[in-house]
Amino acid sequence: MDALSETLRVVRLVGAIFIKGRFTAPWCYQSPHADSAAPVLEPGAERVVIFHMITEGECFVEIEGEAPVRLTAGDVVVFPQGHAHRMTSELGLPPAKPARLDELLKRRPRELAYGGGGHMTRLVCGYLACDSRLARMLLAGLPPVVRVNVRGSNAGTWLEASLRYALAEARSPRPGGAGVLAKLSEVLFIEVLRLYMNEQADDRTGWLAGVRDRVVGGALNALHKRPAHAWTLEELAREAGTSRSVLAERFQQLVGTSPMQYLTQWRMLLAANMLARSNAPLARIAEDVGYQTDTAFSRAFRREYGAPPAAWRRGQAAQQVR
């Protein structure tokens, strides 16, 4: 299994579609920074990544200090660093008076209809909530705005049809519609990452660029497949089909850290996931992520998360019952 698939398999992601919009020109809508929206969208989430999918028509997205991006039907736009942004039918329009997000989202997905009666644009707005460390890893090196068109992918037709069905079901009296919609938002986000990996330029850096690279991707796949193994740089280089020096240099260039430092970070993310989602004893978790003693594991975990594993687990449990 490749590093991206393994990461998505073991780490908890929470997704949702929260707005179904029908806008007619002229229109302009301002979205806040993800950090300010997170407590309303997903209380307790460390990080929320917002995305929009254009299902009909076209519009522009604007971010302060960046060139506007024109969007057409089938485009999905993601904001990896959570920037406040403006969606608009034409450049230069003032945004509509913002509504309180908590009032707007009393029921999900909220249907919005707004504008001057001209050319129509339909879109859906969603988010993915995850551990802040996972977000930093997955989204490192990405630009402020990521745009891909899913209609050119094998999954695009299925995704759009499934979203239409799930949006209709979310409004029906039958149970489970919201759950289907949540899972679809996760699938859509993952498909965007996969498409972007294939489309990004060769000079890009970041974790996704590393996964795509033959040498670094081979090393990442090995680390993710066997995180508890006592890896050495020499053994990892053999797995990647290169020399120690080439692997170390290429890994640092793309991922921004050394292979061994990355291994520690990945082990701690795995451990945090197990602590939050299971009642497994600390000794078992320590062994599963490659530590022979509780002491060594606790020391490494505290360096990464600022608290010993047991205390961190209690804090997570307390958050979930609020």
C-alpha positions in Angstrom: 0.0 0.0 0.0 1.3 3.5 -0.9 2.0 6.2 1.7 -1.0 8.3 0.8 -3.4 5.3 1.0 -1.8 4.1 4.3 -2.1 7.6 5.8 -5.7 7.9 4.8 -6.5 4.4 6.1 -5.1 4.8 9.6 -5.7 8.5 10.4 -9.2 9.8 11.3 -10.7 12.3 8.9 -14.1 14.0 9.4 -15.8 15.5 6.4 -19.0 17.3 5.7 -20.9 19.3 3.0 -22.3 22.3 4.7 -23.7 24.6 2.0 -25.5 24.0 -1.3 -25.5 27.3 -3.2 -27.5 28.6 -6.1 -26.2 32.1 -7.0 -27.3 34.3 -9.9 -25.2 37.1 -11.3 -24.2 39.6 -10.0 -23.2 38.0 -6.7 -20.3 38.0 -4.3 -19.8 36.1 -1.1 -17.0 36.3 1.5 -15.8 33.2 3.4 -13.8 33.7 6.7 -10.5 32.2 7.6 -10.8 28.5 8.3 -9.5 29.0 11.9 -12.5 31.2 12.7 -15.0 28.9 11.0 -13.6 25.7 12.6 -15.4 26.0 16.0 -18.7 26.3 14.2 -18.1 23.7 11.5 -16.5 21.0 13.6 -16.2 21.8 17.3 -13.0 20.4 18.8 -11.3 20.0 15.5 -7.6 21.1 15.4 -7.7 22.0 11.7 -10.4 22.5 9.1 -9.7 22.6 5.4 -12.5 24.2 3.3 -13.3 23.4 -0.3 -15.9 24.3 -2.9 -17.1 22.4 -6.0 -18.7 24.2 -8.9 -21.4 22.0 -10.3 -22.9 24.5 -12.8 -21.8 27.8 -14.3 -18.7 29.7 -13.5 -17.2 32.2 -11.1 -14.0 33.6 -9.7 -12.2 33.0 -6.4 -10.1 35.8 -4.9 -7.5 35.7 -2.0 -5.8 38.8 -0.8 -2.4 39.2 -2.5 -3.1 36.4 -5.1 -4.2 36.6 -8.7 -7.9 35.7 -9.1 -8.7 32.2 -10.3 -11.5 31.5 -12.7 -13.6 28.5 -11.9 -15.8 26.5 -14.2 -18.2 23.5 -13.7 -16.4 20.5 -12.4 -13.7 22.5 -10.7 -12.9 21.9 -7.0 -11.0 24.6 -5.2 -9.2 23.9 -1.9 -7.6 26.4 0.5 -4.7 24.4 2.1 -3.6 27.2 4.5 -7.2 28.2 5.4 -7.2 31.7 3.8 -10.2 33.9 3.9 -11.5 34.1 0.3 -14.2 35.6 -1.9 -16.3 33.8 -4.4 -17.8 36.2 -7.0 -19.6 36.2 -10.4 -17.3 39.0 -11.5 -14.2 40.8 -10.2 -14.6 44.0 -8.2 -18.1 43.4 -6.6 -18.6 44.1 -2.9 -19.5 41.0 -0.9 -22.9 40.4 0.5 -23.5 41.3 4.1 -22.2 38.3 6.0 -24.5 36.2 8.1 -23.5 34.6 11.4 -22.1 31.2 10.5 -23.7 29.5 13.4 -27.1 30.9 12.4 -26.5 30.0 8.8 -25.7 26.4 9.6 -28.5 25.4 12.0 -29.4 22.8 9.5 -26.9 21.1 7.1 -26.5 21.2 4.3 -27.9 24.7 4.2 -29.4 25.7 0.9 -28.5 29.3 -0.2 -30.1 31.2 -3.0 -28.7 34.7 -3.6 -28.0 37.2 -6.4 -29.3 39.5 -9.0 -31.2 37.1 -11.2 -28.6 36.7 -14.0 -26.4 33.8 -15.1 -26.6 31.0 -12.6 -23.8 29.3 -10.7 -24.3 26.3 -8.5 -21.8 25.1 -6.0 -21.4 23.0 -2.9 -19.2 23.9 0.1 -17.5 21.3 2.3 -14.7 20.8 4.7 -12.3 18.2 6.0 -11.4 18.2 9.7 -8.2 16.5 10.9 -5.2 16.6 13.3 -3.2 19.8 12.7 0.0 17.8 12.3 -1.7 15.6 9.6 -2.8 18.8 7.8 0.7 20.2 7.9 2.1 16.9 6.5 -0.4 16.4 3.7 -0.7 20.0 2.6 2.9 21.2 3.0 4.3 23.0 0.0 0.8 23.6 -1.6 -0.1 27.1 -2.9 -2.8 29.1 -1.2 -5.4 28.0 -3.8 -5.5 24.5 -5.3 -7.8 24.0 -8.2 -8.5 20.8 -10.1 -11.3 19.7 -12.4 -12.7 16.3 -11.4 -14.7 16.0 -14.6 -11.5 14.9 -16.4 -11.0 12.0 -13.9 -12.5 8.5 -13.9 -14.2 9.2 -10.6 -15.6 12.6 -11.6 -18.9 11.5 -13.1 -19.6 9.1 -10.3 -18.7 11.8 -7.7 -21.0 14.4 -9.1 -23.9 12.0 -9.5 -23.4 10.7 -6.0 -23.2 14.2 -4.5 -26.5 15.1 -6.2 -28.1 12.0 -4.9 -26.8 12.5 -1.4 -27.8 16.2 -1.3 -31.3 15.1 -2.1 -31.2 12.4 0.5 -30.0 14.7 3.2 -33.3 16.6 2.8 -35.5 13.5 2.8 -37.0 11.9 5.9 -35.0 8.7 5.4 -32.1 8.4 7.9 -28.5 8.2 6.9 -28.4 10.9 4.2 -26.1 13.2 6.1 -23.7 10.3 6.8 -23.5 9.4 3.1 -22.8 13.1 2.3 -20.1 13.2 4.9 -18.3 10.2 3.4 -18.6 11.7 -0.1 -17.0 14.9 1.0 -14.0 12.8 2.2 -13.8 10.9 -1.0 -14.0 14.2 -3.0 -11.1 15.7 -1.0 -9.0 12.6 -1.5 -9.6 12.6 -5.2 -8.6 16.3 -5.4 -5.3 15.4 -3.7 -4.7 12.5 -6.1 -5.4 14.6 -9.2 -3.3 17.5 -7.9 -0.3 15.1 -7.4 -0.5 14.1 -11.0 -0.8 17.6 -12.3 1.7 19.5 -10.1 5.0 20.7 -11.6 8.2 18.8 -11.2 9.7 21.6 -9.1 7.1 21.5 -6.4 8.1 20.5 -2.9 6.1 19.1 0.0 4.8 15.7 1.2 2.6 15.1 -1.9 5.5 15.9 -4.2 7.6 13.4 -2.1 5.0 10.7 -2.5 5.1 11.3 -6.3 8.9 11.2 -6.5 10.4 7.8 -7.4 13.1 7.9 -4.7 11.4 9.7 -1.9 8.1 7.9 -2.6 9.8 4.6 -2.3 11.2 5.5 1.1 7.8 6.9 2.3 6.0 3.8 1.2 8.5 1.6 3.2 8.2 3.8 6.3 4.4 3.8 6.2 4.2 0.1 5.5 6.4 -0.9 8.4 6.6 2.1 10.9 7.6 -0.1 13.9 10.7 -1.5 12.0 14.1 -0.3 13.3 14.9 1.5 10.1 18.4 2.8 9.3 19.2 5.2 6.6 21.2 2.6 4.7 18.4 0.0 4.8 15.8 2.7 3.7 18.0 3.7 0.8 18.2 0.1 -0.4 14.4 0.0 -0.3 14.2 3.2 -2.4 16.8 1.9 -4.8 19.4 4.6 -4.2 22.3 5.7 -2.1 22.1 7.1 1.5 23.4 10.5 0.4 20.9 10.8 -2.5 18.0 9.7 -0.4 18.9 12.1 2.5 19.4 15.0 0.2 16.2 14.4 -1.9 14.1 13.7 1.1 15.2 16.9 2.8 14.6 18.9 -0.4 11.0 17.6 -0.9 9.7 16.8 2.5 11.6 19.3 4.5 13.0 17.0 7.1 15.3 13.9 7.3 13.9 10.4 6.8 14.6 9.5 10.5 12.9 12.7 11.8 10.0 12.0 9.5 9.7 8.4 10.9 9.5 9.8 14.4 6.8 12.3 13.4 4.8 9.6 11.6 5.1 7.2 14.6 3.8 9.9 16.9 0.8 10.7 14.6 0.0 7.0 14.6 0.3 6.8 18.4 -2.0 9.8 18.8 -4.5 8.2 16.5 -4.5 5.0 18.5 -4.6 6.8 21.9 -7.7 8.8 20.7 -9.6 5.9 19.1 -8.8 2.9 21.3 -8.4 1.7 24.9 -5.2 -0.1 24.1 -2.6 0.0 26.9 0.3 2.3 26.4 2.8 -0.6 26.3 1.0 -2.0 23.3 0.8 1.3 21.5 4.5 1.9 22.2 5.4 -1.5 20.7 3.1 -1.0 17.7 4.9 2.2 16.7 8.4 0.9 17.2 9.4 1.7 20.8 10.8 -1.0 23.1 10.0 0.8 26.4 7.2 3.0 27.7 9.7 5.5 28.9 11.2 6.1 25.4 7.8 6.3 23.9 6.5 8.7 26.5 9.5 11.0 26.0 9.1 11.1 22.2 5.3 11.7 22.5 5.7 14.5 24.9 8.2 16.2 22.7 5.7 16.1 19.8 2.4 16.8 21.6 3.5 18.6 24.8 2.0 16.1 27.2 2.6 12.4 28.2 0.5 9.9 26.3 -1.8 9.1 29.3 -2.5 12.7 30.0 -3.0 13.5 26.4 -5.5 10.6 26.0 -7.5 11.9 29.0 -7.6 15.3 27.5 -9.0 14.0 24.2 -11.6 11.9 26.1 -12.7 15.0 28.0 -13.1 17.0 24.8 -15.4 14.3 23.3 -17.9 14.3 26.1 -18.3 18.1 26.1 
